[in-house]
Each structure stands twice: as C-alpha cells, then as structure tokens.
Amino acid sequence: MAPLFPYLLRLADDRLVLGHRLSEWCGHGPILEEDIALANISLDLIGEATLLLKLAGEVEGQGRSEDALAYFRDAIDYRNALMAELPKGDFATTIVRQLLFSVFSLLQMQALTRSANADLAGIAAKAVKEARYHVRHCAQWVVTLGDGTEESHDRAQRALDDLWRYTGELFLADGIDREVAEAGLGVDPSTLESAWRADVDRVLSQAKLTVPQVAYMQRGGRDGKHTEHLGHLLSEMQIVARSHPGATW
Amino acid sequence: MVARTIPSREELFAILDEVKDPEVPVLSVVELGIVRDAVAFDTGVSITVTPTYSGCPAMREIEAEIRSALQAHGLGPVEIRTVYAPAWTTDWIAPSAREKLEAYGIAPPRPAAELDELVTLRRAKVRCPYCRSTNTEQKSAFGSTACKAIWFCRECRQPFEEFKAI
C-alpha cells in the first residue's frame, strides 16, 4: 500500500508550522492592514493543516485526531520542510518566504486536485483558491519592497539570500513521494520545480531582486531532522494542550 | 398517534434559509451556497455543508444554528456532513443575494474567473456600495473575516468591505 500517511504529514506540517509562525505577527504587523493579512493567511494555512491532519488520522486508522497529531507529536516526528520553521525575521523575510512557499503550495495543490483520493482532491481544490490569493498578495509586496527604497530593497535581497538555500528541500523526492505519485494519490515534488522557478523568477525580476548563488541546499525536515527553531515553536504551540490533556472549550 | 410527513428538500431549504451567516448576517447559509444538500428520512435529517474557507472559524457556529433551526421545526436528529468538493466559490452567491450584500454595505464579489496576473499592483475597480462611485481603492486585500477585503471610496470618503472573489 502507498505510504499516504507520512505523505499527508508532510503536506500538513508545512502548513501547520508556517501558519503558526505567521500567527506570531498578530498584533505586531508593521501596519494594521498587514497585521490582518498575515493573520488571515495564517488562518488559511492552519485550516488546510487541520483538514490534512484529520485525513491523515483517518488514513492511519489508529484513532488519532487532528488535535492529537498537532499537539502530541514531538519535533522529531514533524515532517515539515525546514523553511517553514525558520524564525519570522523582519517583514521582508516573512513576505519573501511566504511568496516562495505560496507559489510552491499553489502548484502542489493544483496537482493534488487530480489525486485518486477524493478527500485529498477536495481539500486541494479549496487550498488552490487560498494559495492563489496568497501568491498574489505576497508577489505584490515583494515587488513593492524590492523595487522600493534602498532599505526595503536591501532587506528583501538579504531575505532572499538567506532563504534560498532552504528552497531545494521543497522539491526533494524520496521513496514516499514517488510511491504516492505512482499510485496516483500524490505528486512528486521534483516535477514542480521548473514551473515554480519560472513563476518566482517572474516576480523577482519585476522586484529587481537577484537569485543568489548557493553551493549547498539545506535538508532534513522531511525525515524529522530539524533546526533548533522547531522545538521552541512547538513548545509554545503545544503547551496548553499538553498541560490540560482532554480539555475542551 | 400523530402522522408525521417527511419534509421535502425544498421545505428543508426554506427552513435553512432562515439561518443567517454570523459574519454576514444579511445573507442566509442557503444564499451563500454553504448548504449543498438536505435530505429528510423517517429517522432524521441529513444536511450537507461546505466551508467557505478551510479555516473559516464560523463553521462550527453555523452548524449549531442549522441544528437548532431544524429542531425548532420539530426535526431531528440532525446529521451534518461536511464536503470539500466541489470547492465553494463566490459564484454560487445568487444575484438577489448580491443586491442584499450591496444594500448592506458590502461590495458583492466579482466573477471568480476574473483571475489577474500573479503580479498586479493595481486591481480592477470595485463599486462603492454607498454612493456607487468606482473611484475607489483597495486598502487591504484581507479584512475582518476570511471572506472580505477592505476598500475606500475616494468620492464619499467612506471605507467599505468587499466580498473577495474566490
């Protein structure tokens, strides 16, 4: 049987971890409108993660709910790409990362609308609409910052320089990816890279930003090897559920 | 013994048309297209709903209100099924409902097929629901709820919300 459960965890964890990171901006946005925007994008991502984790729990068949999977797995059991867990940094870092991820997410979800698993295809069809809105919003901001003042350009370029080495992992495919792709359930992420690069390049050139030369791409998140940042994020996200197991509100 | 007739799909939809969306109280959950199907059996009622956004926090409240509206008509037990396909689109909002939205002060959604390029610094104009001017500007792509954006009318100097097209 195709390893759909670990595949769904990868999809869900990217969105849960990045959604939680984005939520850190709530009340701290540079302007009110952007505070609202980042909280809204965060809500979409956490919503998508909830649906994906619920499906993952059903596929696993061990009775784990979406909450059990979100709150009671440790960092070593999380399967998100490293890019999602990096600290939010300044606004340029957050927006550049969000563009890089959202373009990936849009392509990935578009492909997953054709999944042989009807539940996953349905979740993907919703997520496509949300991701498209996120891409448009972030692209607009990246151009505004990159083609803006000297300082906004420098910050956007620095963010791109720092984040680029984390993009390679998004497109790494291992046995899990290939098996679910062969079964018609998932998509092999390596097939998305050229379309992703074309879309990202289009925005970056309009933003007058340059893709850095990177000798080594970071990796490990898909196998549970994370940066030190994930544990801190999870401790904050999980403390209430772990301190009061079974609590409802 | 009281003979109970099983309500038709239309009768169920009429009851659900009384349930308003908590975040857009001028529209019912039927007008918004959230209710996809309604079937009554001897043993209860089954309602199929679809969320507007994956993370829409109003869905739980909407489900609770659907239950209580049906129970108020003596119907139950109520089973609520959530489906994600086909994905909800603002194109399902009926023309009459669009007029209600505008009268309420929310600019109705444009056709969802009107997809812009990835990079658009200025989007198409939205008509001000108060003075009908198109001399408006988007202030924020996101608004007070997942389904709305914030605009400003340069003509009547009034901020207003737009129902995002998805």
Interface residues (C-beta under 8 A of the other chain):
Chain A: L32 E33 E34 I36 A37 A39 N40 I41 L43 D44 L45 I46 G47 E48 T50 L51 A118 D119 A121 G122 I123 A125 K126 A127 V128 K129 E130 R132 Y133 V135 R136 H137 A139 Q140 V143 T144 D199 R202 V203 Q206
Chain B: P51 Y53 S54 G55 C56 P57 V83 Y84 A85 P86 A87 W88 T89 L115 D116 L118 V119 T120 L121 K139 S140 A141 F142 G143 S144 A146 I150 K164 I166
